[in-house]
Amino acid sequence: HPTVGETEEEIVRVDVLENQIMDLRMSFIRLCYSPDFEKLKPEFLEQLPGKLRELSRFLGSRTWFVGEKLTFVDFSAYDVLDQLGMFVPGCPELQGNLGQFLQRFEALEKISAYMRSGRFLKTPVFWPTAHWSNTKE
């Protein structure tokens, strides 16, 4: 399937990014559902810039994380980066190439059309038992 990469290098990049994104996603989810949310939040926020800088370096000057072709991990990356941008508004690490990535993704014809439709919901991100973004705004 072409969304997993076509060359060996692309497939490796997809595999690496998929795992990095899942690690970031799971750490964010654990934080948001933890009864110790407020206690754990400062440590998460302290570690987040480094994790985002790693993703920024991985993206580099590419259009998409694997290269010039959209892959399934770009969807996962967008989802996590968008949520983190809502969690930390104005996050400096989500400017630059990661911010441009988010803009490119949202500008994709079908994504843009969906986001303009009445079906699109920005929130809630998580279930009601979470300690952040658990209600419709």
Beta strands, then each sheet from edge to edge (+ up, - down):
end
